[in-house]
C-alpha cells in the first residue's frame, strides 16, 4: 500500500510539473510542456501510465514509464541547459525518484515471490 501511494503521488507530481515553466525563452518569458508540444506530450502520458500502473501494482510498466520519462526529461535538460527553469529541474527529480521507487518495488516483489516459493 505504501508503494502504491508513493507511486501515485510521484505520477501526479509529474503531471503537475508538466504545466510548470520548463524553459526560459526570453526576459520573464517561460515555456511550459503544453507549449513545447510533440515529444513533451509523451511525458504526460508516461506520468499518467505511471500513476495507473502504481495503483494496480504493475511494476514492469512502472519501470518502463519512468525510464521513458527520465530519458525525455534529461534530453530536454541537455538541450536547454542554461535556460532551464525550475519546472524542468523538478520534473527530472520526480522522474528519477519514480524510476528508483519502481525498481525498488519491483525488486521487493521479486524477493517476496522467491520467499513464497522456498
C-alpha positions as CSV (number, residue, x, y, z in Angstrom):
1,X,0.0,0.0,0.0
2,X,2.9,2.4,0.8
3,X,4.5,1.8,-2.6
4,X,1.1,2.3,-4.3
5,X,0.6,5.7,-2.6
6,X,4.1,6.9,-3.3
7,X,3.9,5.8,-6.9
8,X,0.6,7.6,-7.4
9,X,1.9,10.7,-5.8
10,X,5.0,10.7,-8.0
11,X,2.9,10.2,-11.1
12,X,0.6,13.1,-10.2
13,X,3.6,15.3,-9.4
14,X,5.0,14.5,-12.9
15,X,1.7,15.6,-14.5
16,X,1.5,18.8,-12.5
17,X,5.1,19.7,-13.2
18,X,4.5,19.4,-16.9
19,X,2.3,22.5,-16.7
20,X,5.0,24.5,-14.9
21,X,7.7,26.6,-16.6
22,X,10.3,24.3,-18.2
23,X,12.4,26.6,-20.3
24,X,13.2,30.3,-20.3
25,X,12.9,31.8,-23.8
26,X,13.1,35.5,-23.1
27,X,13.1,38.1,-20.4
28,X,10.5,36.8,-18.0
29,X,9.0,34.5,-20.7
30,X,8.8,30.8,-19.9
31,X,7.6,27.8,-21.9
32,X,5.5,25.0,-20.3
33,X,5.1,21.5,-21.5
34,X,1.9,22.1,-23.5
35,X,3.7,24.9,-25.4
36,X,6.6,22.7,-26.4
37,X,4.4,20.1,-28.0
38,X,5.1,16.8,-29.7
39,X,7.6,14.8,-27.5
40,X,6.6,16.6,-24.3
41,X,3.1,15.1,-24.6
42,X,4.8,11.7,-24.0
43,X,5.9,13.0,-20.6
44,X,2.3,13.5,-19.6
45,X,1.3,10.1,-20.9
46,X,4.2,8.4,-19.1
47,X,3.2,10.1,-15.8
48,X,-0.4,9.0,-16.3
49,X,0.7,5.5,-17.1
50,X,3.0,5.5,-14.1
51,X,0.1,6.6,-11.8
52,X,-2.2,3.9,-13.2
53,X,0.5,1.2,-13.0
54,X,1.3,2.2,-9.5
55,X,-2.3,1.9,-8.5
56,X,-2.6,-1.6,-10.0
57,X,0.9,-2.5,-8.8
58,X,2.2,-3.3,-12.4
59,X,5.9,-2.8,-11.6
60,X,7.3,-3.6,-15.0
61,X,5.1,-1.0,-16.6
62,X,6.1,1.5,-13.9
63,X,9.8,0.9,-14.7
64,X,9.2,1.4,-18.4
65,X,7.2,4.6,-18.0
66,X,9.7,6.0,-15.5
67,X,12.6,5.2,-17.9
68,X,10.9,6.9,-20.8
69,X,10.0,9.9,-18.7
70,X,13.6,10.2,-17.3
71,X,15.1,9.9,-20.8
72,X,12.9,12.6,-22.3
73,X,13.3,15.0,-19.3
74,X,17.1,14.5,-19.4
75,X,17.0,15.2,-23.2
76,X,15.1,18.4,-22.5
77,X,17.6,19.4,-19.8
78,X,20.6,18.7,-22.0
79,X,19.1,20.9,-24.8
80,X,18.0,23.8,-22.5
81,X,21.0,23.6,-20.1
82,X,21.5,27.3,-19.3
83,X,17.8,28.3,-19.9
84,X,16.2,25.5,-17.9
85,X,13.5,26.7,-15.5
86,X,12.6,25.2,-12.1
87,X,9.8,23.1,-13.6
88,X,12.3,21.1,-15.7
89,X,14.6,20.5,-12.7
90,X,11.6,19.4,-10.7
91,X,10.5,17.1,-13.5
92,X,13.9,15.5,-13.7
93,X,14.0,14.9,-9.9
94,X,10.5,13.4,-9.9
95,X,11.2,11.1,-12.9
96,X,14.4,9.8,-11.3
97,X,12.6,9.3,-8.0
98,X,9.8,7.5,-9.9
99,X,12.3,5.2,-11.5
100,X,14.0,4.4,-8.2
101,X,10.7,3.7,-6.5
102,X,9.5,1.5,-9.3
103,X,12.8,-0.5,-9.3
104,X,12.7,-0.8,-5.5
105,X,9.1,-2.0,-5.5
106,X,9.8,-4.5,-8.4
107,X,12.8,-5.9,-6.6
108,X,10.8,-6.2,-3.3
109,X,8.0,-8.0,-5.2
110,X,10.6,-10.4,-6.7
111,X,12.1,-11.2,-3.3
112,X,8.7,-11.9,-1.7
113,X,7.8,-14.2,-4.6
114,X,11.1,-16.1,-4.1
115,X,10.4,-16.4,-0.4
116,X,7.0,-17.9,-1.1
117,X,8.4,-20.5,-3.4
118,X,11.1,-21.6,-1.0
